[in-house]
């Protein structure tokens, strides 16, 4: 199920080879380019033709030999030279993404993939989904192995943003949700204490029929026929497991059976204890993200999700056109999205929307107008946004509209025009976190397979003498700035229930070093909980730059 052999190396036995390689990298005047790094790796290979040292080998060797044999003393800035993908933690925190198990979904969206190996809307060939499946969708294993990977590649694991993906979170049983999050915290706490309980989890998983670590390769759904729905297939495959889960909470609660680490049950008190421990843990959560649908947001749900520890909600807008939502069998109207966003704001959540151009029933012109409405209408105005142009997947019902000629994917030029217009219309307070979903081209029947479309849009904007104003495009990243290089800037805008103030420290070129989202609820809006009466809310504080350890600092 797990194979970490690539990280295992007796660095002491390879000291004579590793020392000159480390010194050459660490003492270089600046961080080596990929080409320069590869040339050095070839210059100092493993003995006896055993290949080259991995990045994790170099990081481990530096931690072992720092201050000895001519290797510089340990320093986070020097460690940065060994990292080949510093962008992963360049936004100031380390993201850890975990997926929930396959489970029925309340939606019937025609554009959604029906891969029964995965939670709804995900595909088994997506990188994050592959990691989840290899770890049997277990939250402890997924979290621990991701933290271990980061550590082995030289990244900080002190400040973690937990991102929980998979289907509609609010539709999973509450006991599963509590257990899932608690086990994520268990993994972080163990990792911070250098305790590894993965073998215990793996042994327990082997006793469960649902998670064998093997793909269900003989079960497929064809979008052109749909003889059975995703939910029907899932309920058939996992019937025994779901039946056992229904009675699990009672049998554990009444003491009739002992609890296993993979039993999907935990109490609120146990989760709250995990939250409390995490406040001072070495591996600490600074944010927790779940994803759900607008029609599953209510006052009670918002308060409950807050109690789970969530700070941000990914929510599928998909479209702000009722006709398009209806044609795509979305299952809710735009009014539901308006209500959901308002309730999330009232509870102080960060709002991360998903939006899909090229849906059945839309057009390039309609999509541009739809996007403009998203930021022109105070009822929406998300803090972050993923733009996911509709991809044609063989298992999706959209195949029927494609074969009948009722729907077609946009041409490259049409999609570029739409995205260029979208980028121009994105305000500075919003971060475009992703453009184009990370779906392998082999899974796309027809349409766009270009994964670097953001770069193409940026290039087109540059030709037009402009650039995107969104947060991601303006992050300072590796650029060194001082306090004298920055000034405080304020953007004021209104929402359906508040006056929003986006405070940002920026350079004269409007590159952003940090920001704060301040929400001032309208006086006529009743708070969701008494604690928020007559209160302003800081919904987010973020400082950009390479993630460093808690209590540490990096000059420059």
ROSEMAR-678278 format. One line per field, with one value per residue (C-alpha): x, y, z. Coordinates in Angstrom, 3 decimals, padded with zeros to 6 digits. Layout:
BEGIN
X <- [X	...];
Y <- [Y	...];
Z <- [Z	...];
//
This chain:
BEGIN
X <- [000.000	002.808	006.280	008.715	011.885	012.861	013.331	015.439	019.203	022.023	023.546	026.506	027.493	027.350	029.100	032.108	029.845	027.239	029.552	031.070	027.649	026.088	028.887	028.685	024.932	024.860	027.847	026.684	026.117	022.460	019.949	020.923	018.779	017.258	019.887	022.774	021.355	021.083	024.660	025.913	023.858	025.513	028.919	028.353	026.302	025.778	028.622	028.604	026.193	023.262	021.812	021.534	020.715	017.151	016.219	015.109	018.567	020.185	017.862	018.472	022.221	022.220	020.293	022.751	026.055	025.296	028.253	030.530	033.048	032.919	029.128	027.639	025.705	022.009	020.012	016.520	017.723	020.369	017.810	015.831	018.633	017.987	014.267	013.344	009.663	009.634	006.441	004.448	005.079	005.755	002.353	003.422	001.737	002.106	-001.030	-002.003	-004.817	-006.775	-009.736	-012.789	-013.900	-016.263	-019.791	-023.206	-023.709	-026.941	-026.093	-026.996	-024.878	-024.471	-020.894	-019.678	-017.475	-018.840	-015.667	-016.817	-013.245	-013.331	-015.531	-017.967	-016.512	-012.954	-011.003	-008.619	-005.859	-005.696	-002.486	-004.220	-006.721	-003.933	-002.293	-005.607	-006.286	-002.787	-003.491	-006.951	-008.638	-007.615	-007.181	-004.293	-002.275	-002.948	-001.940	001.121	002.603	002.064	003.792	006.626	007.021	007.224	009.773	011.911	011.905	013.003	009.732	008.425	005.670	004.900	001.967	-000.486	-003.553	-005.740	-007.747	-010.453	-011.780	-014.235	-017.898	-020.269	-018.800	-022.120	-023.699	-021.319	-022.483	-021.622	-019.752	-017.565	-016.831	-015.844	-013.671	-012.072	-010.950	-009.862	-007.653	-006.042	-005.140	-003.936	-001.539	-000.237	000.308	002.096	004.228	005.219	006.274	008.135	005.669	004.663	001.519	001.005	001.637	-001.140	-003.534	-002.522	-003.054	-006.531	-007.424	-006.604	-009.454	-011.948	-013.331	-013.952	-010.341	-007.939	-005.739	-006.711	-008.603	-012.096	-011.007	-013.850	-016.629	-017.208	-020.021	-020.601	-022.065	-023.819	-025.963	-026.033	-027.859	-026.954	-026.143	-022.951	-024.947	-026.490	-023.118	-021.465	-024.224	-023.932	-020.136	-019.876	-023.176	-021.592	-019.319	-022.146	-024.358	-021.645	-021.046	-024.691	-024.514	-020.968	-021.637	-024.137	-022.039	-019.018	-021.028	-022.674	-019.358	-020.304	-017.169	-013.736	-012.937	-010.342	-008.301	-010.103	-013.615	-015.296	-016.479	-015.387	-017.187	-017.388	-015.526	-012.667	-012.454	-012.498	-009.686	-007.696	-008.346	-007.094	-003.932	-003.243	-003.081	000.423	001.436	004.673	002.679	-000.175	-003.279	-003.682	-006.669	-009.132	-011.030	-014.068	-016.103	-019.857	-022.870	-024.892	-028.093	-026.455	-025.709	-028.076	-027.656	-027.318	-024.823	-022.661	-022.431	-021.758	-018.972	-017.427	-017.492	-015.620	-012.840	-013.330	-012.145	-012.766	-015.458	-015.017	-018.451	-019.600	-021.208	-020.674	-022.994	-025.066	-027.672	-030.757	-031.381	-027.852	-028.053	-031.341	-030.071	-027.061	-029.249	-027.362	-030.203	-030.342	-030.915	-028.890	-030.962	-029.468	-025.973	-026.909	-028.212	-025.189	-022.645	-024.463	-024.584	-020.907	-019.958	-022.036	-019.973	-016.673	-015.703	-013.343	-015.294	-013.592	-015.889	-015.772	-017.035	-017.395	-017.426	-018.521	-021.410	-024.282	-026.578	-023.994	-021.790	-018.548	-020.491	-022.791	-019.813	-018.100	-021.305	-021.738	-018.230	-018.773	-021.910	-019.927	-017.965	-020.508	-023.251	-022.705	-024.376	-021.308	-017.792	-015.776	-012.369	-010.849	-011.883	-011.170	-012.067	-012.829	-013.818	-016.113	-014.172	-015.843	-015.308	-016.503	-018.404	-020.340	-023.928	-022.792	-021.586	-025.200	-025.455	-022.050	-023.001	-026.333	-024.538	-026.280	-023.003	-019.434	-016.238	-014.985	-012.187	-008.780	-009.396	-012.860	-011.597	-008.649	-010.978	-013.219	-010.346	-008.602	-011.855	-012.204	-008.701	-009.300	-012.514	-010.984	-010.529	-007.414	-009.113	-009.700	-007.146	-007.465	-006.151	-006.502	-007.289	-008.034	-008.591	-005.724	-007.391	-005.039	-005.498	-006.155	-009.424	-010.690	-012.745	-012.742	-011.795	-008.962	-006.053	-003.634	-002.751	-000.747	-003.619	-002.943	000.442	-001.184	-003.647	-000.850	001.089	-001.952	-002.527	001.105	000.678	-002.271	-000.151	-001.862	-001.822	-004.106	-004.814	-005.700	-003.721	-001.886	-000.501	000.789	002.386	005.970	007.050	010.879	011.399	013.071	011.375	011.830	009.286	010.394	009.389	005.788	002.808	-000.654	-003.472	-007.205	-009.961	-013.527	-016.485	-019.899	-021.419	-024.985	-024.471	-021.362	-018.905	-015.675	-012.237	-009.301	-006.113	-002.930	000.735	001.989	004.933	004.658	004.074	001.186	002.985	001.456	003.375	000.440	-003.226	-006.103	-009.807	-011.894	-015.661	-017.997	-021.496	-024.420	-026.211	-029.525	-028.045	-028.714	-025.584	-025.658	-024.257	-024.241	-020.445	-020.622	-023.014	-021.714	-018.407	-016.170	-014.622	-011.127	-011.841	-008.251	-004.708	-001.999	001.661	003.357	006.807	008.435	006.816	009.048	008.724	006.583	008.572	011.283	012.113	014.084	015.870	015.272];
Y <- [000.000	002.369	002.478	005.020	003.292	006.305	008.285	005.630	006.024	005.501	008.944	008.110	005.275	007.732	010.562	010.785	011.242	013.481	015.983	017.539	017.585	019.370	021.910	022.683	023.366	025.190	027.439	028.530	032.328	031.824	029.013	026.740	026.498	023.130	022.565	023.472	021.248	018.284	018.789	018.617	015.497	013.802	014.943	013.295	010.117	007.200	004.658	001.556	003.021	003.019	006.222	009.697	011.017	012.168	015.556	013.892	012.278	015.717	017.231	014.323	014.575	018.315	017.825	015.089	016.737	020.443	022.079	019.094	018.129	021.602	021.603	024.978	025.248	024.426	027.386	027.580	029.928	027.412	024.618	026.627	026.011	022.267	022.549	022.070	023.000	025.888	027.206	024.658	026.602	030.025	031.316	031.164	027.902	024.245	022.794	019.205	017.864	014.749	013.076	011.527	008.025	007.216	007.984	008.787	012.383	014.416	015.994	014.777	017.228	016.084	017.420	015.498	012.396	009.106	007.310	004.860	004.392	007.978	010.383	012.131	014.488	013.141	010.888	008.109	009.481	012.876	013.179	013.948	011.150	008.669	009.555	009.126	005.739	004.475	005.372	003.768	007.168	006.959	010.478	009.521	007.848	010.581	013.328	011.575	010.579	014.082	015.659	013.159	014.022	017.727	017.159	014.934	017.612	020.283	022.126	023.433	021.346	023.727	025.628	023.471	024.348	021.236	020.915	018.235	017.364	014.799	014.949	016.986	017.167	018.053	014.852	012.506	011.173	013.494	010.778	010.198	013.926	014.231	011.102	012.162	015.536	014.149	011.596	014.350	016.101	012.802	012.434	015.990	015.543	012.214	013.629	016.610	014.238	011.947	009.119	006.878	004.749	003.977	000.250	000.079	001.800	-000.408	-003.570	-002.387	-001.470	-004.960	-006.207	-004.073	-005.263	-001.780	-000.650	-003.139	-000.569	-002.030	-000.256	-001.417	-001.631	-003.855	-001.393	001.499	003.886	005.039	008.525	007.686	005.008	005.511	002.253	002.830	006.067	006.706	006.474	003.124	001.601	002.985	001.630	-001.792	-002.039	-000.756	-002.076	-004.225	-001.442	001.116	-001.304	-001.828	001.918	002.628	000.547	001.453	004.533	002.774	-000.334	001.789	004.244	001.535	-000.248	-003.490	-003.426	-001.820	000.922	000.485	003.375	002.918	002.785	005.887	007.190	009.940	012.276	016.039	016.042	014.068	016.451	019.494	017.962	017.506	021.156	022.216	020.127	021.553	025.103	024.419	021.458	021.353	020.620	023.115	023.723	027.343	026.665	023.891	023.788	021.704	021.725	021.522	022.613	025.826	023.895	022.148	025.402	026.481	028.408	025.130	023.726	026.842	026.735	022.980	023.282	026.045	023.682	021.108	023.663	024.789	028.276	028.217	026.659	025.703	026.080	025.270	028.285	026.663	029.226	032.254	031.551	029.592	028.262	026.888	025.358	023.667	022.339	020.822	019.240	021.119	020.665	024.211	027.742	030.950	032.026	029.098	030.351	033.844	032.468	030.227	032.994	035.332	032.714	031.839	035.515	035.972	033.237	034.753	032.057	032.614	031.873	029.882	029.561	027.157	028.483	026.619	028.218	026.167	024.466	023.011	025.876	028.628	030.466	032.465	035.732	034.418	033.178	036.558	038.228	035.558	036.165	039.928	039.394	037.327	040.410	043.064	041.665	042.167	038.801	036.939	038.476	035.437	035.718	032.977	031.331	028.232	028.529	025.070	025.093	022.136	019.041	016.173	012.952	009.607	008.663	011.966	012.279	015.251	012.656	012.364	016.071	015.885	012.952	014.563	017.775	019.889	020.723	021.159	022.205	025.706	026.077	027.119	030.692	030.877	029.608	032.002	034.940	033.982	033.542	036.756	038.634	036.832	037.737	041.386	041.413	039.852	042.422	042.698	041.224	037.848	035.098	032.933	029.753	027.545	027.857	024.537	021.457	018.974	016.267	014.046	014.499	010.771	011.231	014.072	012.880	016.206	019.793	021.580	019.455	022.329	022.445	025.712	027.876	030.423	031.082	031.475	033.983	035.895	036.017	037.375	040.006	041.044	041.473	043.739	045.804	044.697	041.915	040.142	042.069	038.991	038.139	035.131	037.145	039.808	037.666	038.703	035.041	034.889	038.621	040.261	043.396	045.559	047.532	050.648	049.020	048.566	050.787	050.108	050.060	049.650	048.355	048.817	046.916	045.771	042.327	041.231	041.572	043.653	046.308	044.561	046.150	044.495	045.830	044.978	045.834	046.302	047.661	050.582	047.977	046.587	043.340	042.024	040.991	040.469	041.242	041.257	040.765	042.879	042.403	044.983	043.446	045.750	046.827	045.410	041.894	039.574	037.546	033.764	033.371	035.685	035.920	037.912	040.616	044.081	042.563	043.199	040.030	039.411	036.704	036.161	037.349	036.196	037.054	035.868	034.403	031.057	029.173	029.140	027.402	028.734	031.357	031.467	034.383	034.858	038.129	039.980];
Z <- [000.000	000.897	-000.539	000.861	-000.339	-002.442	000.781	002.514	002.250	004.709	004.195	006.449	004.091	001.176	002.994	000.668	-002.339	-000.701	001.017	-002.147	-003.809	-000.841	-000.591	-004.322	-004.086	-000.756	-001.430	-004.866	-004.971	-005.840	-006.166	-009.064	-012.141	-012.953	-015.632	-013.317	-010.604	-012.965	-014.152	-010.566	-009.896	-012.874	-011.636	-008.231	-008.842	-006.500	-006.577	-008.767	-011.316	-008.884	-010.294	-008.835	-005.392	-004.886	-003.500	-000.275	-000.009	-000.239	002.370	004.750	004.213	004.899	008.128	009.141	008.165	008.775	010.477	009.796	007.090	005.566	005.133	006.181	009.450	009.176	007.919	006.406	003.679	002.612	002.732	000.186	-002.326	-002.156	-002.826	-006.456	-006.025	-003.530	-005.139	-003.108	000.099	-001.384	-000.248	003.393	004.432	003.534	001.875	002.686	000.513	001.498	-000.213	001.375	000.428	-002.472	-001.285	-002.794	-003.926	-003.903	-007.262	-010.752	-012.761	-016.355	-016.589	-013.548	-014.006	-012.687	-011.602	-008.934	-007.715	-006.469	-004.503	-006.838	-009.454	-009.129	-011.484	-010.510	-012.771	-011.058	-008.979	-005.672	-006.237	-006.909	-003.605	-001.800	-003.366	-002.576	001.043	001.002	001.504	005.143	006.587	008.884	006.125	003.583	006.002	007.403	004.055	002.655	005.645	005.304	001.631	002.407	005.148	002.925	000.246	002.691	003.201	006.513	008.143	011.000	009.500	007.580	005.542	005.500	002.288	002.332	-001.120	-002.398	-003.326	-001.165	002.343	003.965	002.607	004.446	007.849	010.711	012.622	009.536	009.256	012.918	012.694	009.409	010.744	014.102	012.376	010.300	013.542	015.020	012.083	012.460	016.196	015.737	012.953	015.079	017.872	015.435	016.121	013.219	013.591	009.899	010.290	012.870	010.454	007.528	009.591	010.586	007.007	005.820	007.982	006.058	002.743	001.390	001.341	-000.162	-001.889	-005.273	-008.036	-008.973	-012.576	-013.760	-012.858	-015.272	-016.135	-019.711	-019.994	-023.265	-021.602	-017.818	-017.122	-013.484	-011.703	-009.739	-006.505	-007.444	-008.301	-005.164	-002.944	-004.582	-004.377	-000.836	000.536	003.234	004.429	004.531	006.425	009.044	009.307	010.142	013.285	014.197	016.311	018.552	019.142	020.077	022.161	024.243	024.763	023.027	020.897	020.979	018.518	015.783	014.381	011.072	012.510	011.142	014.473	016.854	019.252	019.322	022.639	021.063	018.125	020.371	022.440	019.217	018.322	021.746	021.478	018.043	019.373	020.695	018.503	016.530	013.357	013.471	011.393	010.313	008.073	007.236	003.943	002.998	-000.236	-000.571	-002.621	-002.161	-001.496	001.475	003.290	006.068	009.322	011.216	008.721	008.780	012.582	012.525	009.948	012.055	015.025	012.945	012.642	009.065	008.112	004.358	002.170	-001.457	-002.992	-006.505	-008.134	-011.585	-013.203	-012.197	-014.857	-013.781	-017.287	-017.533	-014.051	-014.964	-018.310	-016.526	-013.802	-011.125	-008.649	-007.272	-008.533	-008.294	-005.294	-003.351	-004.148	-002.954	000.356	000.851	000.278	002.673	005.433	004.989	005.200	008.339	009.996	008.886	006.373	003.489	000.316	-002.430	-005.439	-008.385	-011.721	-015.034	-018.480	-021.511	-019.717	-021.740	-022.706	-022.334	-024.859	-024.758	-024.615	-021.881	-019.867	-019.977	-018.769	-016.085	-014.761	-014.720	-012.625	-010.115	-009.074	-010.034	-007.808	-004.021	-003.375	-004.705	-004.839	-003.691	-002.030	-004.155	-007.383	-009.418	-013.091	-014.417	-018.098	-018.709	-019.801	-021.630	-019.667	-021.039	-017.886	-017.735	-018.967	-021.075	-023.582	-024.718	-025.581	-027.263	-029.501	-030.431	-031.416	-028.766	-026.990	-028.132	-026.362	-027.091	-029.576	-028.271	-029.437	-027.865	-024.522	-024.616	-025.294	-022.375	-019.928	-020.986	-020.325	-016.973	-015.867	-016.758	-014.705	-011.571	-008.782	-006.639	-003.565	-005.286	-005.828	-008.943	-007.365	-010.410	-014.097	-015.835	-013.696	-013.370	-015.485	-017.516	-021.257	-021.622	-019.669	-021.879	-024.856	-026.688	-025.963	-024.214	-023.020	-022.442	-018.753	-018.752	-019.961	-017.223	-018.818	-022.234	-020.800	-019.052	-022.338	-024.173	-021.493	-021.791	-025.546	-024.776	-022.402	-019.206	-016.629	-014.196	-010.997	-008.938	-005.806	-007.222	-010.121	-007.712	-004.962	-004.228	-004.044	-004.059	-004.515	-001.527	-000.209	002.864	004.855	002.981	-000.308	000.845	001.537	002.914	000.380	001.018	-001.277	-000.044	-001.443	-000.257	000.116	000.763	004.520	005.142	004.155	003.218	003.538	001.845	003.415	001.551	001.808	-001.733	-003.693	-006.083	-008.838	-006.719	-005.932	-002.723	000.411	002.750	003.282	005.753	005.003	007.396	007.422	008.973	009.164	008.406	011.570	010.364	009.982	012.917	013.799	013.567	017.092	020.116	020.090	016.858	018.085	017.176	016.092	013.138	011.717	010.412	007.876	006.770	007.406	005.022	004.515	001.327	000.984	001.701	004.591	007.671	011.005	013.844	015.730	013.038	010.780	007.611	007.017	003.790];
//
